[in-house]
Amino acid sequence: MITIRRWTAAALVLLSLGAALITPGTAAAAADPGAATAPAAPTVVTPVSITNADLAALAGDDFDAKAQAIDHLAADGSPQAAALLKALADDSAVAVGERIAIPDGDRYVDPITGATVKADDAGSLTLNNVLRAKVATAAAAGALLSPDRDARARAIDTMLQNPSPAFKSLVDKARAKETDPALKPRLDQLWAQTALHDADPAKRREAIDLIAAAGDPQMRDLLLPIVAKQADGTYAESDASVRGAADIALTKLASAQRRSEFFGTVFAGLSLGSVLLLAALGLAITYGLIGVINMAHGEFLMVGAYATYVVQTLFQRFLPGAFDWYLVAAVPAAFLVAAALGLVLERTVIKHLYGRPLETLLTTFGISLLLIQAVRTLFGAQNVEVVNPSWMSGGIAVLPNLMLPYNRIVILAFALVVVALTWSVLNLTRLGLFIRAVTQNRSMAACVGVKTGRVDSYAFAFGAGIAGLGGCALSQIGNVGPDLGQSYIIDSFMAVVLGGVGQLAGTIVGAFGLGIANKLLEPVWGAVLAKIAVLILIVLFIQKRPQGMFALKGRSAEA
């Protein structure tokens, strides 16, 4: 029995050795798995609906055919189509005869099969701006299903700029999966714009309702074709319920547009009024105090603007890292430079002309010309640019069709702050007490020991400094030039006279009233006729109420 077992074991060993001799490669592979490479598994290619024949149009000259090919790629949704769209967006796709090739490392491959393509005689693809926008939208469409929230947000923003029904199926999937409360409404709007031509009337009505709920007047152009008649008198939209929903939506959007235009006009009027207020505030002090018709007051605006430009230049050269804070330094600089100039002019020229309004008007007009020429000599006749800090760039969207620029909002708030500081100076300081006393009754103030000449100088310098602050604000909404002040001097005088000479409250109401009135009339009559109409209204008002809206109280005023 033992002998049989030994012979059996020996036979098994011999059989194993024979198998190893017959199939050495197999034995080697068994002994060392790394010694031989197993046959590669066949490459699995994702099924696609596009063919090279579909892509041949991209290499041709027919832009309509190219647009259809891009739409076909967008609707395909395969990784191959996404890779080709990315290559088209990056301008890296090339034409090899009638075939399209995309880069893959240091070679070009067929976008569908992945096979290497010889691109020795490759040519570039020609896409116009419309096709580039379509490609960008199609390339972004794939990111709608991305797990990255920011990637989805960017994709929605891109697709909203050029929505296309070709992406409807993809947008449907994204809309069903989206859970972010901020992205959901925007994705609904994207879906609505792609579903306006859906075969299901219920989907079309839902799309119209979503567009109406958004309240964006720019969407009216999408709905107008639905209610428009064709040449044969029939409607392009056959479903009456869809047309009715479109009519209701158009009415809502028209109302939203009127509301947006009204609020935009009011804000533009407040913005203009804030600039006029800064220009007129100092004029109200000097004109109300010493009765000087200062035609050079606009040049104090110009001086403040150029002081801001100089501070900006110094920050750009010496403190580039703190450039966003140059405006903080420019505000006191503009005030001090304009105030110093005002003090010099009052002490050297204007104090000798008190009580002679005509000579004061002519003299200050000549001074304004001298200041303009001096600035042209120092800075040149061309306008100079003052850049907004980064925190004043951009705007805030308060309505779908209304964007409020940050620089205008800041200037409006700045004007109110300046008004508050001016009120504080006039009502809470000793200088303000003297200014009010001299304004109401100069002789009586002099009798009780007020040095009226010094008060005149300080008040004139203070008014000039406020005008300098106005120039600093003006530099943030336009270019700075030698003629900057000439555009605001007449309107500033009208604001002062309308509100009441020497009255702070009257100047505020007059400035904002003029700004809003101008902006309300401009869309109806135009800018020039609007100014003429406002001037006529002011003349008629002054005829009935010469003291303005807020009469000055005091013995000299009553006299």
GUKE-816363 format. One record per residue (C-alpha): residue number from 1; residue in one letter; x, y, z. Coordinates in Angstrom, 3 decimals, decimal comma. Example, Ala and Ser with C-alpha at 12.3 -4.5 7.8 and 13.67 -1.06 7.14 Angstrom:
 seq type       xx       yy       zz
   1    a   12,300   -4,500    7,800
   2    s   13,670   -1,060    7,140
This chain:
 seq type       xx       yy       zz
   1    m    0,000    0,000    0,000
   2    i    2,832    2,330    0,822
   3    t    4,530    1,497   -2,482
   4    i    1,396    2,440   -4,445
   5    r    1,182    5,808   -2,661
   6    r    4,848    6,527   -3,426
   7    w    4,362    5,696   -7,113
   8    t    1,257    7,913   -7,196
   9    a    3,133   10,873   -5,690
  10    a    6,020   10,364   -8,099
  11    a    3,582   10,348  -11,019
  12    l    2,044   13,625   -9,888
  13    v    5,483   15,249   -9,651
  14    l    6,400   14,038  -13,150
  15    l    3,117   15,336  -14,555
  16    s    3,743   18,747  -12,985
  17    l    7,239   18,934  -14,413
  18    g    5,953   17,926  -17,840
  19    a    3,319   20,620  -17,767
  20    a    5,973   23,156  -16,819
  21    l    8,192   22,044  -19,721
  22    i    5,314   22,119  -22,200
  23    t    4,068   25,642  -21,111
  24    p    7,112   27,502  -19,817
  25    g    5,512   30,871  -20,205
  26    t    2,554   29,858  -18,122
  27    a    4,714   28,411  -15,391
  28    a    6,861   31,513  -15,342
  29    a    3,815   33,643  -15,091
  30    a    2,560   31,569  -12,207
  31    a    5,887   31,783  -10,441
  32    d    6,338   35,532  -11,085
  33    p    3,169   37,483  -11,852
  34    g    5,200   40,525  -12,870
  35    a    7,286   38,637  -15,412
  36    a    4,612   38,566  -18,128
  37    t    1,899   41,094  -19,031
  38    a   -1,627   39,835  -19,364
  39    p   -3,548   40,872  -22,482
  40    a   -5,065   44,390  -22,034
  41    a   -8,789   44,579  -21,555
  42    p  -10,625   46,166  -24,460
  43    t  -11,218   49,956  -24,061
  44    v  -14,823   50,774  -23,243
  45    v  -16,012   53,818  -25,213
  46    t  -19,089   55,627  -23,986
  47    p  -21,808   55,427  -26,637
  48    v  -22,332   58,727  -28,385
  49    s  -24,935   59,954  -30,834
  50    i  -22,563   62,203  -32,751
  51    t  -20,483   61,098  -35,698
  52    n  -17,567   62,524  -37,617
  53    a  -20,051   63,478  -40,314
  54    d  -21,856   65,677  -37,790
  55    l  -18,583   67,298  -36,774
  56    a  -17,442   67,932  -40,347
  57    a  -19,543   71,114  -40,399
  58    l  -17,230   72,645  -37,784
  59    a  -14,402   72,587  -40,304
  60    g  -16,507   74,211  -43,039
  61    d  -17,606   77,770  -43,753
  62    d  -21,350   77,467  -43,081
  63    f  -21,929   79,129  -39,713
  64    d  -25,523   77,892  -39,488
  65    a  -24,297   74,311  -39,908
  66    k  -21,647   74,973  -37,260
  67    a  -24,337   76,216  -34,883
  68    q  -26,348   73,020  -35,463
  69    a  -23,253   70,906  -34,804
  70    i  -22,613   72,739  -31,519
  71    d  -26,246   72,235  -30,491
  72    h  -25,871   68,519  -31,328
  73    l  -22,784   68,329  -29,107
  74    a  -24,610   70,094  -26,290
  75    a  -27,544   67,701  -26,496
  76    d  -25,296   64,626  -26,618
  77    g  -23,976   65,031  -23,077
  78    s  -21,252   62,377  -23,418
  79    p  -17,686   62,823  -22,067
  80    q  -16,433   62,907  -25,659
  81    a  -18,780   65,774  -26,503
  82    a  -17,739   67,618  -23,319
  83    a  -14,041   67,227  -24,213
  84    l  -14,651   68,577  -27,720
  85    l  -16,651   71,534  -26,409
  86    k  -13,845   72,346  -23,965
  87    a  -11,325   72,231  -26,801
  88    l  -13,522   74,527  -28,894
  89    a  -13,837   76,946  -25,981
  90    d  -10,040   76,904  -25,490
  91    d   -9,369   77,350  -29,253
  92    s   -7,269   74,162  -29,163
  93    a   -9,393   72,073  -31,554
  94    v   -8,088   71,856  -35,143
  95    a   -9,401   70,751  -38,521
  96    v   -7,595   67,915  -40,305
  97    g   -9,238   67,813  -43,685
  98    e  -12,912   67,265  -42,922
  99    r  -12,190   65,770  -39,508
 100    i  -11,882   67,466  -36,138
 101    a   -9,041   66,678  -33,753
 102    i   -8,405   67,736  -30,187
 103    p   -5,135   67,769  -28,230
 104    d   -4,298   64,927  -25,853
 105    g   -0,882   65,544  -24,346
 106    d    1,647   65,830  -27,172
 107    r   -0,646   64,340  -29,833
 108    y   -4,002   64,973  -31,474
 109    v   -6,823   62,455  -31,219
 110    d  -10,228   61,873  -32,730
 111    p  -12,753   63,297  -30,224
 112    i  -15,143   60,363  -30,728
 113    t  -12,938   57,278  -30,938
 114    g   -9,818   58,559  -29,198
 115    a   -7,622   57,312  -32,061
 116    t   -4,449   59,251  -32,845
 117    v   -4,779   61,683  -35,742
 118    k   -1,868   62,978  -37,785
 119    a   -2,174   66,748  -37,559
 120    d    0,764   67,822  -39,698
 121    d   -1,491   69,848  -42,012
 122    a   -4,019   70,851  -39,356
 123    g   -5,848   74,132  -39,729
 124    s   -7,581   76,352  -37,187
 125    l  -11,355   76,461  -36,765
 126    t  -13,211   79,702  -37,478
 127    l  -15,908   80,702  -34,975
 128    n  -17,666   84,054  -34,815
 129    n  -18,728   85,742  -31,572
 130    v  -22,190   84,177  -31,642
 131    l  -20,741   80,685  -31,990
 132    r  -18,158   81,357  -29,286
 133    a  -20,942   82,359  -26,912
 134    k  -22,843   79,195  -27,847
 135    v  -19,725   77,068  -27,249
 136    a  -19,115   78,736  -23,877
 137    t  -22,700   78,024  -22,875
 138    a  -22,510   74,415  -24,051
 139    a  -19,167   73,897  -22,296
 140    a  -20,640   75,294  -19,076
 141    a  -23,746   73,124  -19,339
 142    g  -21,858   70,061  -18,189
 143    a  -21,105   71,751  -14,858
 144    l  -24,801   72,041  -13,984
 145    l  -24,585   68,590  -12,403
 146    s  -21,252   69,229  -10,692
 147    p  -21,060   68,505   -6,947
 148    d  -19,197   71,824   -6,561
 149    r  -21,685   74,576   -5,722
 150    d  -19,488   77,344   -7,159
 151    a  -19,065   75,431  -10,423
 152    r  -22,851   75,115  -10,726
 153    a  -23,277   78,829  -10,005
 154    r  -20,780   79,769  -12,720
 155    a  -22,470   77,407  -15,164
 156    i  -25,882   78,963  -14,498
 157    d  -24,485   82,488  -14,931
 158    t  -22,861   81,539  -18,237
 159    m  -25,936   79,782  -19,581
 160    l  -28,269   82,612  -18,595
 161    q  -26,318   84,875  -20,950
 162    n  -27,126   82,633  -23,922
 163    p  -29,942   80,193  -23,079
 164    s  -30,805   77,597  -25,707
 165    p  -33,542   74,923  -25,957
 166    a  -30,777   72,452  -26,873
 167    f  -29,872   72,260  -23,171
 168    k  -33,399   71,670  -21,916
 169    s  -32,937   68,000  -21,013
 170    l  -29,756   68,764  -19,093
 171    v  -31,392   71,725  -17,329
 172    d  -34,332   69,459  -16,406
 173    k  -31,962   67,043  -14,675
 174    a  -30,124   69,835  -12,885
 175    r  -33,370   71,457  -11,792
 176    a  -34,629   68,193  -10,323
 177    k  -31,399   67,668   -8,354
 178    e  -30,670   71,251   -7,223
 179    t  -31,239   71,865   -3,517
 180    d  -29,324   75,111   -2,929
 181    p  -31,930   77,820   -2,088
 182    a  -29,850   80,542   -3,768
 183    l  -29,273   78,636   -7,010
 184    k  -32,764   77,171   -7,302
 185    p  -34,528   80,407   -8,449
 186    r  -31,812   81,166  -11,005
 187    l  -31,976   77,615  -12,307
 188    d  -35,760   77,996  -12,578
 189    q  -35,240   81,074  -14,743
 190    l  -32,787   79,174  -16,931
 191    w  -35,267   76,328  -17,285
 192    a  -38,064   78,766  -18,112
 193    q  -36,067   80,299  -20,963
 194    t  -35,298   76,881  -22,425
 195    a  -38,872   75,581  -21,996
 196    l  -40,741   78,363  -23,818
 197    h  -40,904   76,165  -26,938
 198    d  -41,619   72,866  -25,185
 199    a  -44,133   70,598  -26,910
 200    d  -46,251   70,459  -23,739
 201    p  -48,458   73,585  -23,334
 202    a  -48,434   73,095  -19,557
 203    k  -44,639   73,369  -19,547
 204    r  -44,824   76,527  -21,665
 205    r  -47,327   78,106  -19,269
 206    e  -45,148   77,180  -16,291
 207    a  -42,152   78,777  -18,003
 208    i  -44,121   81,978  -18,660
 209    d  -45,293   82,141  -15,043
 210    l  -41,706   81,784  -13,796
 211    i  -40,537   84,583  -16,084
 212    a  -43,350   86,838  -14,880
 213    a  -42,578   86,050  -11,232
 214    a  -38,946   87,094  -11,696
 215    g  -40,081   90,575  -12,780
 216    d  -37,140   91,216  -15,108
 217    p  -38,296   93,624  -17,857
 218    q  -35,534   92,389  -20,148
 219    m  -37,459   89,117  -20,514
 220    r  -40,284   90,860  -22,401
 221    d  -38,582   90,174  -25,718
 222    l  -38,868   86,437  -25,073
 223    l  -42,641   86,647  -24,601
 224    l  -43,559   89,084  -27,375
 225    p  -43,303   86,474  -30,187
 226    i  -45,830   84,299  -28,337
 227    v  -48,604   86,904  -28,643
 228    a  -47,544   88,260  -32,049
 229    k  -49,476   87,439  -35,218
 230    q  -47,827   85,979  -38,284
 231    a  -48,162   87,325  -41,826
 232    d  -51,224   85,165  -42,487
 233    g  -53,013   86,522  -39,429
 234    t  -52,565   83,434  -37,264
 235    y  -50,614   83,194  -34,030
 236    a  -47,279   81,453  -33,807
 237    e  -48,527   80,057  -30,474
 238    s  -51,533   77,860  -31,165
 239    d  -52,613   77,359  -27,546
 240    a  -54,913   80,163  -26,365
 241    s  -54,146   79,526  -22,682
 242    v  -50,428   79,995  -23,324
 243    r  -51,113   83,272  -25,134
 244    g  -53,286   84,439  -22,249
 245    a  -50,531   83,656  -19,746
 246    a  -48,067   85,554  -21,942
 247    d  -50,392   88,608  -22,047
 248    i  -50,636   88,639  -18,249
 249    a  -46,877   88,225  -17,907
 250    l  -46,194   91,067  -20,350
 251    t  -48,467   93,361  -18,335
 252    k  -46,605   92,489  -15,126
 253    l  -43,226   93,017  -16,765
 254    a  -44,318   96,381  -18,193
 255    s  -45,385   97,461  -14,701
 256    a  -42,057   96,252  -13,300
 257    q  -40,207   98,230  -15,959
 258    r  -42,076  101,437  -15,127
 259    r  -41,379  100,926  -11,433
 260    s  -37,700  100,255  -12,106
 261    e  -37,416  103,333  -14,342
 262    f  -39,092  105,516  -11,722
 263    f  -36,830  104,390   -8,881
 264    g  -33,807  104,683  -11,178
 265    t  -34,788  108,241  -12,071
 266    v  -35,306  109,170   -8,433
 267    f  -31,923  107,734   -7,482
 268    a  -30,263  109,580  -10,375
 269    g  -31,939  112,768   -9,138
 270    l  -30,716  112,176   -5,586
 271    s  -27,234  111,484   -6,922
 272    l  -27,214  114,732   -8,913
 273    g  -28,724  116,538   -5,929
 274    s  -25,944  115,301   -3,629
 275    v  -23,339  116,774   -5,989
 276    l  -25,252  120,066   -6,209
 277    l  -25,586  120,073   -2,427
 278    l  -21,843  119,809   -1,920
 279    a  -21,321  122,594   -4,446
 280    a  -24,062  124,837   -3,053
 281    l  -23,466  124,320    0,644
 282    g  -20,393  126,526    0,834
 283    l  -21,979  129,016   -1,538
 284    a  -24,966  129,329    0,776
 285    i  -22,668  130,214    3,667
 286    t  -20,619  132,840    1,823
 287    y  -23,489  134,311   -0,175
 288    g  -25,792  134,387    2,827
 289    l  -23,146  135,830    5,159
 290    i  -21,392  138,536    3,177
 291    g  -23,581  138,848    0,079
 292    v  -20,707  138,069   -2,332
 293    i  -21,771  136,676   -5,709
 294    n  -18,732  134,431   -6,053
 295    m  -18,455  133,260   -9,664
 296    a  -15,187  131,518   -8,764
 297    h  -16,912  129,125   -6,392
 298    g  -16,954  126,383   -9,042
 299    e  -13,172  126,551   -9,205
 300    f  -12,993  125,510   -5,556
 301    l  -14,668  122,298   -6,725
 302    m  -11,971  121,961   -9,368
 303    v   -9,192  122,575   -6,821
 304    g  -10,605  119,874   -4,527
 305    a  -10,775  117,421   -7,425
 306    y   -7,164  118,096   -8,439
 307    a   -6,050  117,775   -4,813
 308    t   -7,639  114,311   -4,855
 309    y   -5,757  113,519   -8,060
 310    v   -2,452  114,574   -6,489
 311    v   -3,068  112,424   -3,399
 312    q   -3,928  109,480   -5,652
 313    t   -0,684  109,951   -7,578
 314    l    1,344  110,064   -4,360
 315    f   -0,251  106,843   -3,118
 316    q    0,376  105,128   -6,467
 317    r    4,041  106,086   -6,302
 318    f    4,911  105,724   -2,633
 319    l    2,153  103,612   -1,013
 320    p    0,818  101,257   -3,699
 321    g   -0,142   98,645   -1,119
 322    a   -2,479  101,105    0,612
 323    f   -3,988  102,529   -2,573
 324    d   -7,550  101,597   -1,576
 325    w   -7,276  104,064    1,313
 326    y   -6,045  107,076   -0,650
 327    l   -9,515  108,618   -0,536
 328    v   -9,348  108,798    3,261
 329    a   -6,308  111,061    2,920
 330    a   -7,738  112,939   -0,070
 331    v  -10,825  114,199    1,807
 332    p   -8,977  116,393    4,360
 333    a   -6,426  117,380    1,710
 334    a   -9,167  118,641   -0,632
 335    f  -10,802  120,585    2,207
 336    l   -7,573  122,203    3,399
 337    v   -6,283  123,184   -0,055
 338    a   -9,618  124,727   -1,118
 339    a  -10,045  126,461    2,263
 340    a   -6,531  127,929    2,124
 341    l   -7,147  129,222   -1,394
 342    g  -10,471  130,719   -0,287
 343    l   -8,819  132,432    2,687
 344    v   -6,135  133,967    0,452
 345    l   -8,694  135,240   -2,072
 346    e  -10,900  136,732    0,617
 347    r   -8,026  138,510    2,379
 348    t   -6,405  139,845   -0,805
 349    v   -9,293  140,667   -3,139
 350    i  -12,842  140,067   -1,999
 351    k  -12,741  141,973    1,310
 352    h  -12,153  145,183   -0,630
 353    l  -15,350  144,698   -2,669
 354    y  -17,974  144,256    0,066
 355    g  -21,151  146,179   -0,710
 356    r  -20,436  146,323   -4,459
 357    p  -22,136  143,229   -5,901
 358    l  -21,575  144,023   -9,605
 359    e  -17,832  144,586   -9,183
 360    t  -17,633  141,434   -7,025
 361    l  -19,334  139,392   -9,734
 362    l  -16,964  140,631  -12,449
 363    t  -13,882  140,251  -10,268
 364    t  -14,665  136,716   -9,156
 365    f  -15,425  135,788  -12,766
 366    g  -11,962  136,994  -13,717
 367    i  -10,468  135,055  -10,796
 368    s  -12,180  131,897  -12,034
 369    l  -10,549  132,332  -15,460
 370    l   -7,153  132,825  -13,812
 371    l   -7,566  129,687  -11,712
 372    i   -8,599  127,639  -14,757
 373    q   -5,544  128,813  -16,690
 374    a   -3,258  128,137  -13,717
 375    v   -4,514  124,547  -13,497
 376    r   -4,030  124,109  -17,251
 377    t   -0,445  125,288  -16,854
 378    l    0,266  122,921  -13,952
 379    f   -1,613  119,789  -15,020
 380    g   -2,257  120,291  -18,747
 381    a   -5,443  120,987  -20,670
 382    q   -6,446  117,312  -20,912
 383    n   -8,624  115,656  -18,315
 384    v   -6,931  113,481  -15,719
 385    e   -8,330  110,224  -14,407
 386    v   -9,055  109,558  -10,768
 387    v   -9,584  105,856  -10,087
 388    n  -12,206  104,559   -7,685
 389    p  -10,921  102,438   -4,810
 390    s  -11,885   98,786   -5,132
 391    w  -14,555   99,126   -2,435
 392    m  -16,330  101,773   -4,543
 393    s  -16,364   99,696   -7,733
 394    g  -19,406   97,742   -8,863
 395    g  -22,928   98,167   -7,603
 396    i  -25,898   96,581   -5,893
 397    a  -28,922   95,193   -7,746
 398    v  -32,051   96,344   -5,925
 399    l  -34,401   95,380   -8,767
 400    p  -33,901   93,014  -11,728
 401    n  -33,374   95,975  -14,045
 402    l  -31,904   98,502  -11,595
 403    m  -28,269   98,588  -10,494
 404    l  -27,147  101,248   -8,016
 405    p  -23,400  102,018   -8,378
 406    y  -21,417  101,951   -5,163
 407    n  -19,635  105,214   -5,988
 408    r  -22,951  107,075   -6,289
 409    i  -24,208  105,563   -3,029
 410    v  -21,007  106,568   -1,239
 411    i  -21,217  110,137   -2,595
 412    l  -24,836  110,439   -1,454
 413    a  -23,897  109,252    2,038
 414    f  -20,834  111,516    2,011
 415    a  -22,983  114,544    1,160
 416    l  -25,283  113,802    4,098
 417    v  -22,275  113,455    6,414
 418    v  -20,925  116,822    5,206
 419    v  -24,338  118,394    5,844
 420    a  -24,338  116,982    9,383
 421    l  -20,827  118,324   10,036
 422    t  -21,734  121,729    8,595
 423    w  -24,824  121,902   10,794
 424    s  -22,695  120,977   13,794
 425    v  -20,184  123,725   13,033
 426    l  -22,885  126,348   12,554
 427    n  -24,955  125,376   15,602
 428    l  -22,601  123,841   18,137
 429    t  -19,411  125,911   17,895
 430    r  -18,413  129,476   18,782
 431    l  -17,512  130,173   15,153
 432    g  -20,958  129,020   14,089
 433    l  -22,559  131,333   16,646
 434    f  -20,587  134,293   15,265
 435    i  -21,458  133,346   11,660
 436    r  -25,155  133,196   12,479
 437    a  -24,995  136,475   14,352
 438    v  -23,236  138,293   11,499
 439    t  -25,633  136,765    8,969
 440    q  -28,707  137,961   10,840
 441    n  -27,458  141,428   11,867
 442    r  -23,905  142,463   11,081
 443    s  -24,055  145,851   12,848
 444    m  -25,432  144,484   16,089
 445    a  -22,860  141,650   16,061
 446    a  -20,060  144,197   15,649
 447    c  -21,479  146,260   18,536
 448    v  -21,243  143,318   20,925
 449    g  -17,588  142,660   20,038
 450    v  -17,729  140,168   17,182
 451    k  -14,862  140,790   14,772
 452    t  -16,920  140,647   11,620
 453    g  -13,962  140,854    9,261
 454    r  -12,331  137,796   10,767
 455    v  -15,673  135,971   10,755
 456    d  -16,020  136,815    7,062
 457    s  -12,610  135,304    6,334
 458    y  -13,248  132,140    8,304
 459    a  -16,712  131,696    6,827
 460    f  -15,438  132,210    3,275
 461    a  -12,621  129,704    3,861
 462    f  -15,069  127,228    5,394
 463    g  -17,418  127,527    2,408
 464    a  -14,516  127,095   -0,016
 465    g  -13,380  123,996    1,898
 466    i  -16,838  122,435    1,608
 467    a  -16,690  123,082   -2,139
 468    g  -13,320  121,288   -2,133
 469    l  -15,038  118,285   -0,578
 470    g  -17,556  118,459   -3,409
 471    g  -14,693  118,340   -5,910
 472    c  -13,292  115,285   -4,137
 473    a  -16,677  113,575   -4,543
 474    l  -16,990  114,635   -8,191
 475    s  -13,625  113,063   -8,979
 476    q  -15,126  109,644   -8,194
 477    i  -17,850  109,812  -10,846
 478    g  -16,031  111,359  -13,814
 479    n  -12,809  112,681  -15,192
 480    v  -11,203  115,750  -13,654
 481    g  -10,513  118,738  -15,907
 482    p   -9,901  122,493  -15,712
 483    d  -13,536  123,258  -16,625
 484    l  -15,019  120,989  -13,971
 485    g  -16,527  123,768  -11,841
 486    q  -18,196  125,613  -14,717
 487    s  -20,817  122,866  -15,052
 488    y  -22,160  123,327  -11,527
 489    i  -21,919  127,014  -10,629
 490    i  -25,259  128,097  -12,154
 491    d  -27,164  125,150  -10,706
 492    s  -25,568  125,823   -7,323
 493    f  -26,784  129,443   -7,332
 494    m  -30,277  128,276   -8,299
 495    a  -30,299  125,796   -5,400
 496    v  -29,262  128,527   -2,942
 497    v  -31,799  131,077   -4,194
 498    l  -34,606  128,521   -4,381
 499    g  -34,025  127,228   -0,845
 500    g  -33,457  130,604    0,752
 501    v  -30,232  132,578    1,061
 502    g  -28,200  131,574    4,105
 503    q  -30,507  128,696    5,055
 504    l  -28,929  125,252    5,394
 505    a  -32,243  123,423    5,228
 506    g  -33,273  125,439    2,187
 507    t  -30,038  124,566    0,405
 508    i  -30,610  120,849    1,054
 509    v  -34,188  120,943   -0,234
 510    g  -33,233  123,144   -3,192
 511    a  -30,319  120,934   -4,266
 512    f  -32,208  117,653   -4,066
 513    g  -35,316  119,233   -5,572
 514    l  -33,372  120,548   -8,571
 515    g  -31,643  117,206   -9,066
 516    i  -34,861  115,187   -9,019
 517    a  -36,742  117,721  -11,174
 518    n  -34,009  117,662  -13,819
 519    k  -33,936  113,873  -13,986
 520    l  -37,729  113,576  -14,099
 521    l  -37,997  116,048  -16,988
 522    e  -35,016  114,821  -19,017
 523    p  -36,728  111,679  -20,411
 524    v  -39,676  113,812  -21,553
 525    w  -38,038  116,964  -22,964
 526    g  -34,324  116,217  -23,099
 527    a  -31,473  117,577  -20,976
 528    v  -31,399  121,115  -22,423
 529    l  -35,137  121,772  -22,405
 530    a  -35,371  120,246  -18,930
 531    k  -32,861  122,789  -17,577
 532    i  -34,732  125,625  -19,289
 533    a  -38,025  124,438  -17,825
 534    v  -36,520  124,208  -14,332
 535    l  -35,058  127,728  -14,674
 536    i  -38,436  129,139  -15,740
 537    l  -40,122  127,442  -12,783
 538    i  -37,557  128,910  -10,380
 539    v  -38,015  132,411  -11,821
 540    l  -41,788  132,145  -11,421
 541    f  -41,356  130,851   -7,870
 542    i  -39,008  133,694   -6,899
 543    q  -41,483  136,197   -8,296
 544    k  -44,054  134,939   -5,812
 545    r  -41,660  134,292   -2,928
 546    p  -38,437  136,319   -3,219
 547    q  -37,035  135,032    0,080
 548    g  -37,075  131,427   -1,132
 549    m  -38,675  128,400    0,487
 550    f  -37,010  129,043    3,879
 551    a  -36,908  132,704    4,796
 552    l  -33,975  134,030    6,821
 553    k  -34,938  135,343   10,254
 554    g  -33,301  138,450   11,672
 555    r  -33,345  142,237   11,586
 556    s  -31,306  142,524    8,376
 557    a  -33,480  139,962    6,686
 558    e  -36,644  141,774    7,636
 559    a  -35,156  145,070    6,530
